[in-house]
Structures are given as structure tokens and as C-alpha cells.
Amino acid sequence: MSKDWALREQGSHDWRMLPVALTMWAASLGSHSAFAWWSEREADALPSDGIGWERLLPGGMACLVLILVVLLAHHLRMRWPGVLAVCIAAACVGSMTTIAADTIAWHDPAMTQARQSSVQSAITATVTAPVVASDQRGYDCQVDVRFSVIVIEGTDRGSVAKARVYADDPYCARMHRGAAYRLAGTLQQARYGRMPLWLLVDGSQPLAQVRDPPLHYALISRMQQEFFMVTEQLPDQGRVLVPGLTMGVLGQDYVGTDSQSMPIHATYANILEDRFRKSGIMHLMAVSGGHFVLLAGLVRRLGRWLLMDRRLTAVMIASMYVLLAAAMFPGDSVTRALIMGMMGAASHAMGRRSQALSALCWTVVGVLVVSPGMSTSYGFALSSAAVLGIVLFAGRLSRVLGHVLPHSLAEMMAMTIAAQLFTLPIQVLMEPELPLLSVPANLLVAPFVGLSTITGLMSLALAWCMPWLAGVFAWVSSWGTLVMERVAMWLGSNEIATLPWKDGVVGAALILLAELGIGALLVLVTRQVKRVRQPEAGLPGMRFGSVWRVRLTLWIEESRRLLSGDSS
């Protein structure tokens, strides 16, 4: 007699929202692609977010989502009418919000002006991110802004377009996050990146501040500046890696410090960044959920030690999350981690265990409804895919690897492998190569990541008030990053560190097929081993087999007795 499907529901394995989140993501991508195709026919120009994703990607994602929905529904024995109805509703919502956002961006006065030609434009804009080093030649720095006013033919027109401003040295130190400026430059469509517009400012253009930054932005900027001044006392590897591990921006990319110290050697910094990428540990240089997990763990331990009420502990955790997100460099992975962290804090306040998979799915759905452009973000996709892999497979892989490896080593390896299961196809879309040594690289640096991150955050928090103590914590953090640098230089320089791969959607599909094939093979082998190890028919209980730890202990004990001559 079959049980009712509702009775089988288990919060820790709640997969019901996963097909919905995947469907909405695919619908948003497909709508972006359809709108871009329509806009090309209408105006022979891309409107938009400069998605840079190939035309086949949304269709391929849609097919993949359909397959996943079918497999999930079959595995979980879901009711088909309900699953299809909710997925269709999610697809409609995702498509409508995406088309609405692209339509608004398409008709924005700044976008209309940029589509006509690269013209000199005067704009008023608010800085939305810290100033960093420029990623193109001819300019010293870049900063992301949001337009509020653009002057067209002598008339002020309202605008909400987002743009990236490229400027020279005189402007770099004068622009601050949260402040509004009136500036002029060449407005044009972006050639790459997610920002739809570029504003190229040369040294002859005026720059006037029309609004001071809010107090909290001013305090955060001051704290970040003092932190970078503290890290300038470190060796080059520490100056590069400690800010990257702590705040998500490498030391050579930061612009705005008033220190007159020697600049970081550009060749060394470029080589180090390339070696981190090839060794598969570049994710350490971006703020992710690991920062939030470490901070939440410390607050929970403090709450248990002080016997605090769980609701007060949850408020402290949520407050720490907000402060941490504000102090970090803005990024899509930070947004994902903050939202999921706030859900976890709410669950803790209610006395319930947080459900990572359900929280991830609801985060994806909410973010794509509010900001449809996030569906084209590689950072958001990588962060979400890594969490999905860890939630679904880290525990299972850890139990399997625990039969042949120590528990701590099995957990670290399982975490790395699980995270890469879903991130590898996205990495291939970004760069057509596979990091073959990422697992050993992550295992070697894993014991030092937590300590370096915590000491780096403590240095950031104390830099504005106690620079000497912040310097001590930064020095401790640099010892951990030194290990990471050595591992990256060693493994990243190996000829087998990376494997060239087919690029684009075809390469991503090949990775998925390879992973599915390997997974199917492992399942078949596991079932065969279980069949061989089953007890004889009619005998009660399960077959007992010693693990390698027991055999090694017995061997050492017998060897000791043999050498000592003890026959007892």
C-alpha cells in the first residue's frame, strides 16, 4: 500500500522548490535572449545588459531544466499537475519581469543616446561601488554608477541606467561610494561585461560633487582605506592576498589609499592571479558564504557560552551579516550569501533548523523577480551552483570517502568535489579549460582558510581605531595566505594544471554528460559491491567488515609485540 506523498516530506530533503527555481532561471535567460534578438532586428544593436552568453545557452538551459524537472518529479514521486502548474507560473513570472526590465532599460534616455553613437554627454550619477583599477588600457581606474540625470540637447532627462565610468588619476581619489557627481564624457555601449554602458572620462572633463555620501558609506570607506594602509606593511603576497581573502578585492586592484608606499609589483601580481586561477582556488579571492558561516558559528558559540536566548542570538547573527555585507566589496555572491544568511537567522530565531536547499531556491526566485539581470551574472550563478552541489552531494560523498580516508580529510574533499559538480559547466562558459589539480590544491589550503579569514576580518574591524593590533592580525592572516601562495605557485605552474576544453555551450554540455556518465558508473559499481557484500540468505543481521583503521591498528599492535618479544 503506497503512502501519501505528504507523509514522506522531510524538511532537510525538501527538493520541491528546486524545479521552480531552475525553471525561473531558464525562463529569465530565454527572455533576455529573445529580447536581445528582437532588439537586433529593430535597431541592429544590443539593448542591454551585455549578457555575452551565446544564443544557444538559454535553449540548452531550458532543455536541461526540463530533464531535471522530470527526473526530480519521478524520484520524489511528486504530483505532476502541481509540479507543472507551479513551474509554468514561475516561468511566466520570470519572463514577464525580465522583459519588463529589459524594456525599461531599452527605452531609457541614456541607452537611447548611446545606441545612436558614441557622443559627449553630461550626466549626474551616484557611485554604487568602490573605485578599483581599470581593466582596459588608457585609463587608471573604473567605478560603477547609476544615472539620475542626463543632458540631451540642453534638456535634463531622468535616467536610471547603470554604467561603468573609466577615468584617469585626477578623478580616481575624488569619487566615493554613495556620493553623487556631475561629470561629462563619451557615452557608448559596453563592449563586454554586464554593465550596459561605458562613460569614458578624460582629464579635461569637469567633475563636481553634488551630494555627499551617506554616513555609513563614509565610515565604511574610511575603514577600508585604513585596512589597506595596514596591509601595506606586509610582503607583496600579503598585500595582494589578505585583502582578497578578507574583502573580495585583490590588493593591486584597490584605488583610493593616500599612502605613499611602494606599489605592488605588477608582474608578480598578474602571475599570482593566473596561478590561483590555474590551480582552481581563485574562489578564495571572492567573498562567499564561507565568511558568513564562520561569523555565524562564532556568534552561536558565544551565545551558547553566555546562555543567551536564541532570539537574541539570531538578532546578533543578522546584525553581523548586515555589517559584514556592508564592509565587503559589493558582489552578486555577497547578495546571495546575505539573503540565505538572513533566512538562516530567522529559522534560528524560531527554533527551527535552517534548510539550505529550500533557502537557496527561494533566494534564487526572489532575486530573479526583483533583479532579472542577475540571471546573466556569472558570480551569482557560480555561487548558487556551488551551494547547490554542496547541499545535495557533500554529505553523501563524505560518507563514501570516509571508508578510505580520515573523517576530516573526507569532509574537505567531499566539499570540494561537490562544489565543482555544478560550477564546472559555468567555468567552461567563462574560460574553456578544466583545473585538474583543484582538489589537491583545495585540500592543501583548506586548514588555513578559516584562520586567515577570521584574522583578516578582525584586522579590518580594528584598522580604524587600533592600527597596531590590526597589523598583528593582518600579519597572522598573511602567514595563511603565504601557504596559499606557495600552493598556487607550485601547482599552477605544472603543465597538467589545466586541460583545454571545448568552449561555449557545447563544452558545458560535454562537462554535464561526462559528470552524468561518471555518476552513473559509480552508482552501478556501488550497487554491485553491495550485492557482493550482502549476507547469506537466511542469516540475520548485516555482514561485518573491518575498515582500514582497524587493520592498521592490529598490524601495529602485532608488530610491537613481535619486536618486544611479548607473547601475552
C-alpha positions as semicolon CSV with decimal commas, in nm:
position;residue;x (nm);y (nm);z (nm)
1;M;0,000;0,000;0,000
2;S;0,155;0,328;-0,111
3;K;0,195;0,604;0,143
4;D;0,062;0,953;0,092
5;W;0,327;1,181;-0,062
6;A;0,274;1,443;0,210
7;L;0,377;1,195;0,479
8;R;0,714;1,145;0,312
9;E;0,804;1,513;0,330
10;Q;1,128;1,582;0,517
11;G;1,249;1,936;0,574
12;S;1,617;1,852;0,536
13;H;1,549;1,697;0,196
14;D;1,290;1,940;0,062
15;W;1,350;1,948;-0,314
16;R;1,010;2,088;-0,410
17;M;1,133;2,438;-0,493
18;L;1,435;2,323;-0,696
19;P;1,242;2,266;-1,023
20;V;1,071;2,601;-0,972
21;A;1,397;2,792;-0,923
22;L;1,561;2,623;-1,223
23;T;1,258;2,691;-1,440
24;M;1,252;3,060;-1,347
25;W;1,625;3,092;-1,416
26;A;1,590;2,930;-1,759
27;A;1,286;3,147;-1,838
28;S;1,476;3,461;-1,743
29;L;1,774;3,364;-1,960
30;G;1,547;3,277;-2,251
31;S;1,366;3,610;-2,219
32;H;1,694;3,801;-2,218
33;S;1,797;3,619;-2,535
34;A;1,460;3,673;-2,704
35;F;1,462;4,044;-2,621
36;A;1,817;4,081;-2,750
37;W;1,719;3,907;-3,075
38;W;1,416;4,136;-3,113
39;S;1,618;4,446;-3,041
40;E;1,878;4,347;-3,302
41;R;1,606;4,325;-3,562
42;E;1,455;4,656;-3,455
43;A;1,766;4,868;-3,414
44;D;2,060;4,648;-3,512
45;A;2,207;4,686;-3,162
46;L;2,205;4,500;-2,836
47;P;1,997;4,679;-2,573
48;S;2,102;4,567;-2,271
49;D;2,289;4,401;-2,011
50;G;2,569;4,293;-2,237
51;I;2,497;3,936;-2,138
52;G;2,766;3,788;-2,360
53;W;2,607;3,445;-2,334
54;E;2,576;3,252;-2,654
55;R;2,244;3,223;-2,828
56;L;2,215;2,851;-2,763
57;L;2,265;2,882;-2,389
58;P;1,905;2,972;-2,293
59;G;1,768;2,690;-2,511
60;G;2,018;2,447;-2,367
61;M;1,934;2,558;-2,015
62;A;1,564;2,517;-2,085
63;C;1,618;2,159;-2,208
64;L;1,834;2,081;-1,907
65;V;1,571;2,222;-1,673
66;L;1,301;2,013;-1,837
67;I;1,509;1,698;-1,791
68;L;1,585;1,786;-1,429
69;V;1,219;1,857;-1,356
70;V;1,119;1,519;-1,498
71;L;1,389;1,335;-1,305
72;L;1,316;1,517;-0,980
73;A;0,944;1,462;-1,009
74;H;0,997;1,091;-1,079
75;H;1,250;1,050;-0,798
76;L;1,041;1,235;-0,541
77;R;0,711;1,092;-0,670
78;M;0,569;1,440;-0,696
79;R;0,224;1,503;-0,826
80;W;0,263;1,607;-1,187
81;P;-0,024;1,857;-1,206
82;G;0,108;2,055;-0,910
83;V;0,471;2,049;-1,027
84;L;0,387;2,159;-1,379
85;A;0,145;2,428;-1,263
86;V;0,397;2,588;-1,029
87;C;0,681;2,565;-1,284
88;I;0,463;2,723;-1,554
89;A;0,370;3,003;-1,314
90;A;0,736;3,058;-1,228
91;A;0,829;3,066;-1,597
92;C;0,559;3,326;-1,665
93;V;0,669;3,545;-1,374
94;G;1,036;3,518;-1,469
95;S;0,967;3,600;-1,833
96;M;0,741;3,897;-1,756
97;T;0,979;4,057;-1,506
98;T;1,276;4,008;-1,739
99;I;1,100;4,154;-2,043
100;A;0,973;4,444;-1,833
101;A;1,322;4,520;-1,701
102;D;1,478;4,495;-2,049
103;T;1,205;4,715;-2,196
104;I;1,263;4,984;-1,934
105;A;1,637;4,970;-1,998
106;W;1,583;4,979;-2,376
107;H;1,375;5,299;-2,361
108;D;1,596;5,473;-2,104
109;P;1,722;5,810;-2,242
110;A;2,084;5,717;-2,173
111;M;2,050;5,387;-2,359
112;T;1,879;5,562;-2,649
113;Q;2,157;5,820;-2,663
114;A;2,430;5,554;-2,656
115;R;2,268;5,347;-2,934
116;Q;2,284;5,638;-3,177
117;S;2,660;5,691;-3,150
118;S;2,943;5,749;-2,904
119;V;2,869;6,109;-2,806
120;Q;2,984;6,355;-2,542
121;S;2,725;6,354;-2,264
122;A;2,681;6,535;-1,933
123;I;2,528;6,324;-1,661
124;T;2,454;6,321;-1,288
125;A;2,521;5,983;-1,130
126;T;2,556;5,812;-0,794
127;V;2,858;5,591;-0,731
128;T;2,742;5,238;-0,638
129;A;3,076;5,063;-0,581
130;P;3,428;5,145;-0,462
131;V;3,682;5,266;-0,716
132;V;3,913;4,993;-0,848
133;A;4,190;4,967;-1,104
134;S;4,084;4,986;-1,468
135;D;4,052;4,668;-1,673
136;Q;4,131;4,841;-2,003
137;R;4,430;5,033;-2,129
138;G;4,434;5,410;-2,134
139;Y;4,254;5,459;-1,802
140;D;4,371;5,436;-1,442
141;C;4,051;5,343;-1,260
142;Q;3,692;5,236;-1,305
143;V;3,378;5,271;-1,095
144;D;3,016;5,162;-1,134
145;V;2,748;5,432;-1,123
146;R;2,373;5,470;-1,157
147;F;2,249;5,764;-1,362
148;S;1,987;6,003;-1,230
149;V;2,001;6,282;-1,493
150;I;2,140;6,301;-1,847
151;V;2,154;6,620;-2,053
152;I;2,024;6,566;-2,408
153;E;2,018;6,868;-2,642
154;G;2,031;7,104;-2,347
155;T;1,741;6,938;-2,163
156;D;1,770;6,740;-1,840
157;R;1,618;6,393;-1,879
158;G;1,565;6,144;-1,598
159;S;1,755;5,815;-1,625
160;V;1,804;5,502;-1,417
161;A;2,065;5,337;-1,640
162;K;2,372;5,168;-1,493
163;A;2,714;5,238;-1,637
164;R;3,084;5,188;-1,578
165;V;3,295;5,502;-1,566
166;Y;3,657;5,486;-1,682
167;A;3,870;5,776;-1,564
168;D;4,227;5,894;-1,513
169;D;4,421;5,957;-1,193
170;P;4,283;6,306;-1,111
171;Y;3,934;6,157;-1,072
172;C;4,014;5,828;-0,900
173;A;4,070;5,959;-0,548
174;R;3,784;6,210;-0,571
175;M;3,500;5,963;-0,626
176;H;3,349;5,791;-0,322
177;R;3,084;5,525;-0,291
178;G;2,737;5,664;-0,222
179;A;2,817;6,019;-0,338
180;A;2,655;6,184;-0,639
181;Y;2,860;6,364;-0,906
182;R;2,806;6,573;-1,215
183;L;3,052;6,469;-1,483
184;A;3,089;6,451;-1,859
185;G;3,247;6,210;-2,101
186;T;3,198;5,989;-2,403
187;L;2,888;5,771;-2,356
188;Q;2,885;5,445;-2,550
189;Q;2,755;5,091;-2,535
190;A;2,971;4,848;-2,344
191;R;3,180;4,608;-2,550
192;Y;3,196;4,346;-2,273
193;G;3,082;4,291;-1,916
194;R;2,741;4,311;-1,750
195;M;2,726;4,689;-1,739
196;P;2,531;4,806;-2,046
197;L;2,705;5,145;-2,081
198;W;3,051;5,292;-2,059
199;L;3,131;5,654;-1,980
200;L;3,486;5,743;-2,082
201;V;3,613;6,046;-1,894
202;D;3,938;6,220;-1,992
203;G;4,141;6,467;-1,792
204;S;3,979;6,776;-1,944
205;Q;3,625;6,698;-1,830
206;P;3,485;6,865;-1,515
207;L;3,386;6,671;-1,204
208;A;3,161;6,826;-0,941
209;Q;3,021;6,657;-0,631
210;V;2,652;6,737;-0,585
211;R;2,580;6,517;-0,281
212;D;2,798;6,380;-0,004
213;P;2,798;6,005;0,062
214;P;2,574;5,878;0,344
215;L;2,737;5,849;0,682
216;H;2,756;5,469;0,680
217;Y;2,924;5,465;0,339
218;A;3,174;5,728;0,455
219;L;3,257;5,522;0,764
220;I;3,295;5,203;0,562
221;S;3,520;5,374;0,307
222;R;3,737;5,512;0,586
223;M;3,762;5,168;0,750
224;Q;3,857;5,005;0,419
225;Q;4,118;5,270;0,349
226;E;4,276;5,222;0,692
227;F;4,275;4,846;0,639
228;F;4,466;4,880;0,313
229;M;4,715;5,110;0,483
230;V;4,770;4,838;0,744
231;T;4,820;4,566;0,480
232;E;5,081;4,781;0,302
233;Q;5,323;4,687;0,579
234;L;5,306;4,322;0,466
235;P;5,513;4,146;0,198
236;D;5,379;4,156;-0,156
237;Q;5,190;3,828;-0,125
238;G;5,015;3,957;0,186
239;R;4,935;4,292;0,025
240;V;4,773;4,106;-0,264
241;L;4,603;3,812;-0,093
242;V;4,497;3,933;0,253
243;P;4,256;4,198;0,111
244;G;4,136;3,946;-0,147
245;L;4,059;3,679;0,111
246;T;3,908;3,930;0,354
247;M;3,713;4,173;0,134
248;G;3,698;4,019;-0,213
249;V;3,933;4,261;-0,392
250;L;4,300;4,195;-0,460
251;G;4,546;4,445;-0,323
252;Q;4,667;4,565;-0,664
253;D;4,310;4,643;-0,772
254;Y;4,225;4,882;-0,490
255;V;4,235;5,256;-0,564
256;G;4,190;5,530;-0,309
257;T;4,458;5,495;-0,042
258;D;4,661;5,802;0,047
259;S;4,971;5,605;0,135
260;Q;5,291;5,679;-0,050
261;S;5,440;5,331;-0,014
262;M;5,590;5,135;-0,298
263;P;5,331;4,992;-0,540
264;I;5,282;4,618;-0,572
265;H;5,496;4,464;-0,846
266;A;5,253;4,433;-1,137
267;T;5,420;4,129;-1,296
268;Y;5,419;3,935;-0,969
269;A;5,054;4,023;-0,903
270;N;4,947;3,911;-1,251
271;I;5,142;3,585;-1,227
272;L;4,998;3,514;-0,882
273;E;4,642;3,574;-1,000
274;D;4,697;3,348;-1,302
275;R;4,842;3,069;-1,084
276;F;4,547;3,086;-0,848
277;R;4,314;3,052;-1,144
278;K;4,501;2,757;-1,294
279;S;4,526;2,574;-0,963
280;G;4,149;2,605;-0,909
281;I;4,147;2,813;-0,590
282;M;4,054;3,151;-0,737
283;H;3,727;3,137;-0,543
284;L;3,927;3,216;-0,228
285;M;3,970;3,570;-0,360
286;A;3,595;3,635;-0,359
287;V;3,363;3,684;-0,062
288;S;3,127;3,389;-0,038
289;G;2,911;3,207;0,208
290;G;3,218;3,086;0,392
291;H;3,266;3,429;0,550
292;F;2,907;3,431;0,673
293;V;2,926;3,073;0,801
294;L;3,242;3,144;1,001
295;L;3,094;3,459;1,154
296;A;2,763;3,288;1,238
297;G;2,949;2,999;1,400
298;L;3,142;3,235;1,628
299;V;2,827;3,422;1,729
300;R;2,640;3,097;1,803
301;R;2,927;2,969;2,020
302;L;2,931;3,299;2,207
303;G;2,555;3,280;2,257
304;R;2,573;2,925;2,395
305;W;2,859;3,020;2,626
306;L;2,661;3,316;2,764
307;L;2,335;3,115;2,774
308;M;2,164;3,376;2,559
309;D;1,809;3,343;2,431
310;R;1,804;3,208;2,078
311;R;1,607;3,510;1,952
312;L;1,874;3,747;2,078
313;T;2,140;3,527;1,921
314;A;1,951;3,537;1,591
315;V;1,935;3,918;1,606
316;M;2,311;3,930;1,668
317;I;2,373;3,695;1,375
318;A;2,155;3,902;1,141
319;S;2,329;4,222;1,254
320;M;2,670;4,070;1,192
321;Y;2,556;3,958;0,847
322;V;2,448;4,311;0,755
323;L;2,771;4,465;0,885
324;L;2,981;4,205;0,704
325;A;2,800;4,256;0,373
326;A;2,834;4,633;0,406
327;A;3,209;4,611;0,475
328;M;3,278;4,381;0,181
329;F;3,319;4,490;-0,178
330;P;2,975;4,456;-0,341
331;G;2,922;4,141;-0,545
332;D;2,649;3,905;-0,656
333;S;2,785;3,623;-0,440
334;V;2,765;3,854;-0,136
335;T;2,399;3,923;-0,216
336;R;2,321;3,551;-0,234
337;A;2,506;3,476;0,090
338;L;2,341;3,766;0,274
339;I;1,987;3,665;0,179
340;M;2,042;3,300;0,266
341;G;2,209;3,401;0,591
342;M;1,913;3,615;0,692
343;M;1,681;3,320;0,626
344;G;1,901;3,104;0,844
345;A;1,893;3,363;1,122
346;A;1,512;3,375;1,103
347;S;1,499;2,995;1,131
348;H;1,727;3,007;1,433
349;A;1,503;3,265;1,598
350;M;1,202;3,036;1,551
351;G;1,388;2,738;1,693
352;R;1,399;2,550;1,363
353;R;1,688;2,410;1,167
354;S;1,774;2,608;0,858
355;Q;1,706;2,427;0,529
356;A;1,986;2,525;0,293
357;L;1,833;2,385;-0,025
358;S;1,495;2,545;0,028
359;A;1,659;2,875;0,128
360;L;1,875;2,869;-0,185
361;C;1,576;2,808;-0,411
362;W;1,369;3,084;-0,252
363;T;1,670;3,317;-0,274
364;V;1,707;3,250;-0,644
365;V;1,335;3,302;-0,706
366;G;1,324;3,627;-0,508
367;V;1,641;3,771;-0,658
368;L;1,536;3,696;-1,016
369;V;1,196;3,858;-0,959
370;V;1,344;4,176;-0,810
371;S;1,654;4,191;-1,032
372;P;1,610;3,985;-1,352
373;G;1,955;4,082;-1,476
374;M;2,109;3,854;-1,210
375;S;2,024;3,555;-1,427
376;T;2,312;3,658;-1,656
377;S;2,560;3,704;-1,370
378;Y;2,843;3,454;-1,363
379;G;2,913;3,541;-0,998
380;F;2,557;3,468;-0,888
381;A;2,546;3,151;-1,098
382;L;2,876;3,019;-0,960
383;S;2,780;3,096;-0,601
384;S;2,437;2,933;-0,633
385;A;2,574;2,629;-0,819
386;A;2,844;2,572;-0,557
387;V;2,592;2,583;-0,273
388;L;2,358;2,350;-0,461
389;G;2,634;2,094;-0,514
390;I;2,744;2,111;-0,150
391;V;2,390;2,074;-0,017
392;L;2,299;1,782;-0,244
393;F;2,617;1,577;-0,255
394;A;2,870;1,682;0,011
395;G;2,719;1,460;0,281
396;R;2,691;1,156;0,057
397;L;3,042;1,194;-0,081
398;S;3,178;1,242;0,269
399;R;3,022;0,913;0,384
400;V;3,163;0,728;0,083
401;L;3,511;0,878;0,113
402;G;3,505;0,818;0,488
403;H;3,553;0,446;0,423
404;V;3,902;0,506;0,282
405;L;4,006;0,845;0,424
406;P;4,016;1,008;0,768
407;H;3,694;1,189;0,856
408;S;3,827;1,546;0,832
409;L;4,005;1,479;0,503
410;A;3,697;1,308;0,362
411;E;3,480;1,609;0,451
412;M;3,716;1,859;0,287
413;M;3,748;1,652;-0,030
414;A;3,373;1,594;-0,047
415;M;3,307;1,968;-0,011
416;T;3,545;2,050;-0,298
417;I;3,415;1,782;-0,533
418;A;3,051;1,861;-0,459
419;A;3,100;2,233;-0,523
420;Q;3,267;2,166;-0,858
421;L;2,995;1,932;-0,985
422;F;2,776;2,225;-1,088
423;T;3,033;2,502;-1,119
424;L;3,249;2,333;-1,382
425;P;2,999;2,384;-1,669
426;I;2,975;2,753;-1,579
427;Q;3,353;2,784;-1,556
428;V;3,383;2,636;-1,904
429;L;3,147;2,907;-2,032
430;M;3,382;3,165;-1,883
431;E;3,710;3,003;-1,985
432;P;3,747;2,679;-2,186
433;E;3,976;2,482;-1,956
434;L;3,946;2,244;-1,664
435;P;4,152;2,285;-1,343
436;L;4,274;1,929;-1,293
437;L;4,458;1,998;-0,967
438;S;4,184;2,192;-0,791
439;V;4,102;1,910;-0,547
440;P;4,456;1,868;-0,407
441;A;4,502;2,247;-0,409
442;N;4,186;2,300;-0,204
443;L;4,283;2,022;0,036
444;L;4,625;2,179;0,095
445;V;4,494;2,528;0,166
446;A;4,172;2,434;0,349
447;P;4,328;2,417;0,701
448;F;4,448;2,778;0,667
449;V;4,147;2,945;0,504
450;G;3,935;2,978;0,818
451;L;4,213;3,123;1,036
452;S;4,328;3,366;0,768
453;T;3,972;3,481;0,702
454;I;3,889;3,541;1,069
455;T;4,214;3,726;1,141
456;G;4,169;3,930;0,824
457;L;3,817;4,032;0,929
458;M;3,946;4,125;1,276
459;S;4,216;4,338;1,115
460;L;3,952;4,511;0,901
461;A;3,732;4,578;1,205
462;L;4,018;4,724;1,412
463;A;4,213;4,913;1,145
464;W;4,033;5,244;1,203
465;C;4,076;5,252;1,582
466;M;4,376;5,031;1,671
467;P;4,610;5,009;1,372
468;W;4,883;4,835;1,570
469;L;4,655;4,547;1,673
470;A;4,506;4,533;1,323
471;G;4,861;4,498;1,192
472;V;4,916;4,195;1,417
473;F;4,603;4,024;1,287
474;A;4,694;4,111;0,928
475;W;5,040;3,961;0,984
476;V;4,884;3,637;1,116
477;S;4,649;3,629;0,817
478;S;4,943;3,675;0,580
479;W;5,104;3,358;0,714
480;G;4,799;3,164;0,599
481;T;4,795;3,336;0,261
482;L;5,166;3,254;0,227
483;V;5,072;2,884;0,226
484;M;4,808;2,957;-0,039
485;E;5,063;3,144;-0,249
486;R;5,313;2,857;-0,228
487;V;5,047;2,602;-0,324
488;A;4,924;2,815;-0,614
489;M;5,275;2,878;-0,745
490;W;5,363;2,510;-0,717
491;L;5,051;2,354;-0,866
492;G;4,959;2,638;-1,103
493;S;5,293;2,620;-1,280
494;N;5,252;2,249;-1,356
495;E;5,187;2,160;-1,718
496;I;4,897;1,935;-1,622
497;A;4,732;2,200;-1,402
498;T;4,469;2,272;-1,668
499;L;4,315;2,074;-1,952
500;P;4,196;2,262;-2,263
501;W;3,826;2,209;-2,327
502;K;3,565;2,291;-2,584
503;D;3,429;2,638;-2,522
504;G;3,073;2,769;-2,518
505;V;2,752;2,577;-2,469
506;V;2,891;2,264;-2,634
507;G;3,173;2,249;-2,382
508;A;2,933;2,296;-2,089
509;A;2,708;2,021;-2,226
510;L;3,006;1,787;-2,260
511;I;3,101;1,850;-1,898
512;L;2,747;1,769;-1,787
513;L;2,743;1,449;-1,992
514;A;3,081;1,346;-1,851
515;E;2,962;1,408;-1,494
516;L;2,641;1,215;-1,554
517;G;2,836;0,925;-1,704
518;I;3,081;0,912;-1,414
519;G;2,794;0,934;-1,166
520;A;2,606;0,650;-1,336
521;L;2,921;0,436;-1,336
522;L;2,979;0,496;-0,965
523;V;2,619;0,405;-0,886
524;L;2,649;0,079;-1,080
525;V;2,977;-0,010;-0,909
526;T;2,834;0,071;-0,566
527;R;2,529;-0,145;-0,625
528;Q;2,747;-0,432;-0,745
529;V;2,968;-0,405;-0,435
530;K;2,663;-0,403;-0,208
531;R;2,526;-0,708;-0,387
532;V;2,853;-0,897;-0,337
533;R;2,877;-0,796;0,031
534;Q;2,521;-0,893;0,117
535;P;2,492;-1,161;0,389
536;E;2,397;-1,515;0,301
537;A;2,029;-1,583;0,261
538;G;1,851;-1,670;0,583
539;L;2,115;-1,524;0,817
540;P;2,010;-1,232;1,038
541;G;2,194;-0,900;1,062
542;M;2,445;-0,741;0,826
543;R;2,786;-0,857;0,710
544;F;3,070;-0,717;0,923
545;G;3,388;-0,598;0,756
546;S;3,670;-0,413;0,929
547;V;3,784;-0,079;0,797
548;W;4,143;0,015;0,724
549;R;4,184;0,185;1,062
550;V;4,111;-0,142;1,245
551;R;4,350;-0,340;1,025
552;L;4,625;-0,078;1,066
553;T;4,582;-0,075;1,445
554;L;4,601;-0,455;1,464
555;W;4,911;-0,458;1,242
556;I;5,090;-0,200;1,459
557;E;4,998;-0,385;1,776
558;E;5,118;-0,721;1,641
559;S;5,442;-0,563;1,518
560;R;5,505;-0,410;1,860
561;R;5,453;-0,745;2,029
562;L;5,683;-0,918;1,781
563;L;5,965;-0,669;1,832
564;S;5,929;-0,659;2,211
565;G;5,909;-1,036;2,246
566;D;5,592;-1,008;2,450
567;S;5,384;-1,320;2,389
568;S;5,096;-1,214;2,612
